[in-house]
Amino acid sequence: MENVERVGREKINREKGFLYYIGKDGYVWRTSMQTSKGRKEKVGKEHIQVEYGYVYFLDKEGYAARTKHENILKEEEPNREIKSSLKYFIIGIFLILFPFILEIIANMLGYVVLAVAMFIFPVVGVISMVSGLSGIFSGSLKFITGKKSLGTISRIACTVISIILVLVFTYYIIMWFISLYHT
């Protein structure tokens, strides 16, 4: 293997019939390959600082080593959650505006629009916008704080702020289209 980096100084003497690995806790463990009970035991005393994005193992000489994980998901990309949430937000805006645009076009052509379509699209749009905006806020907050997940209070705050902003936005959009339609 190329790009293998030795990270341990303690040599582990291997015995046949055991599988050796570095656990998430940073210690070397072994488990018997003969039994299916899966009992494990700690081997050695050295603690290895385990970092995300690496695969840890014992090299041929018995020292802890690591190599960069090739197929790892790119969690380092902070904009991924924000980008996917932005899609929902934009779809929500379209779903809110679609019935009004449809009614304006239908009235120009002399057709009547079904009231069900006028109700369902904005409701789904509001839900989509709240979901998208909440994701944008929580993704931004994760990026700013550097945390991988948020606490309950932060998630609730993002959701409440999103609901308030979407309802205010929806109200003003509806009022704008009503004023356009009646003038």
Secondary structure by P-SEA (a helix, b strand, c coil): cccccccccbbbbbbccbbbbbccccbbbbbbcccccbbbbbcccccccccccbbbbbccccccccccccccccccccaaaaaaaaaaaaaaaaaaaaaaaaaaaaaaabbbbbcccccaaaaaaaaaaaaaaaaaaaaaaaaaaccccccaaaaaaaaaaaaaaaaaaaaaaaaaaaaaaac
